[in-house]
Amino acid sequence: MRNAALAIRNDSVLKETKIVARPLPLCSEINLFLLEEDYPKEPVSRFEFNANIASPPYWAFCWASGQALARFILDNRALVQDKKVLDFGAGSGVAGIAAAKAGACTVVACDIDPEARKAIQANADLNQVTITTLEEIIFSDQDFDFDVVIAGDVCYDQKNISWLSSLALQCFILLADSRVKRFPEDLFTPVARFKVKTVPDIYESEEFNDIIIYNSHVKDYSGPALSR
Ligand SMILES: C[S@@+](CC[C@H](N)C(=O)[O-])C[C@H]1O[C@@H](n2cnc3c(N)ncnc32)[C@H](O)[C@@H]1O
C-alpha cells in the first residue's frame, strides 16, 4: 500500500524510492510506511550526500532501537497502560504506536522534522490508533506532564541525552540507542536486549543491531515489575 502524502524530498538521493506499507519483523502487530527494501545503494555525489546529511529522512526507516522498544512495550503492556506517554524523537512513530496499542491513555509523538510528523499521522491511521504530534519539547518546561517517555536512537544529539538524564528522577523513561551502549548507572538500568536490524536494512555492523533497553529508576512509578 502507498500513501500519496508521504514522499522523499526532491534533492535526496533516495527520491526515486517508493514509500510502502511494510510489516516489521520483530513486531508483526505494526505496519509502517517506510522506504522499500530496494532503495539506491550506489555511491552518491557530494551534493546528494550533503543534502541527505543536512536533512535525513529518518522517518522513512524504522530504527533498530525503535523496533526493540516497540516489542518491549507490546510484551510489557502494563508499563504504559492508562499512562500519558511521550515518544520523543519519534521518527516513524513506531514506539508511540506500540504504546497506543498497549493501552496508553494518551500518546504524544514529538519530532522536529515536519515530514516525520506527517509520517507519524499516516502510520497512526494505518495502525488504527490515535496519536497527537508535537514539534518540540521545551527542555525547561515546568508543565511537563507525561508519566512515561520513550526515546529510541535520539542520543546522537548530546542535548537529548542531557535532557533525558535530567528527567530520569521524575519520570519513567524507556531508552535505547544503537550507538550508545551505556548510560549513567545511577539513573538508568538495563532491562532487556534484542538483536534487531533497521528496516529497510542499512547494512550496519552487528554491534549496531544489538539493542539494550534501559529504564529510569523513578521512585514513585506505579507500573508493574518488569518481566524481562
Ligand atoms: C534516528 S531517528 C529515530 C526515530 C525513532 N525513534 C526510531 O527509533 O525509529 C531520530 C529522530 O529524532 C528526531 N529528533 C532528534 N532530536 C530531537 C529533538 N530534540 N526533538 C524532537 N525530535 C528530535 C529526528 O528528527 C528523528 O526523526
The ligand as a Gaussian input file, in Angstrom:
#p B3LYP/6-31G(d) Opt

LIG

0 1
 C       17.240000       8.091000      14.272000
 S       15.616000       8.712000      14.332000
 C       14.823000       7.567000      15.448000
 C       13.330000       7.514000      15.218000
 C       12.555000       6.535000      16.104000
 N       12.659000       6.890000      17.495000
 C       13.009000       5.105000      15.871000
 O       13.684000       4.576000      16.771000
 O       12.721000       4.540000      14.798000
 C       15.742000      10.165000      15.377000
 C       14.530000      11.098000      15.276000
 O       14.561000      12.005000      16.376000
 C       14.192000      13.307000      15.918000
 N       14.788000      14.232000      16.892000
 C       16.098000      14.353000      17.238000
 N       16.266000      15.273000      18.209000
 C       15.024000      15.740000      18.503000
 C       14.519000      16.711000      19.442000
 N       15.327000      17.388000      20.257000
 N       13.191000      16.935000      19.484000
 C       12.355000      16.267000      18.654000
 N       12.762000      15.341000      17.741000
 C       14.080000      15.077000      17.675000
 C       14.730000      13.372000      14.499000
 O       14.065000      14.349000      13.709000
 C       14.474000      11.937000      14.012000
 O       13.229000      11.804000      13.378000

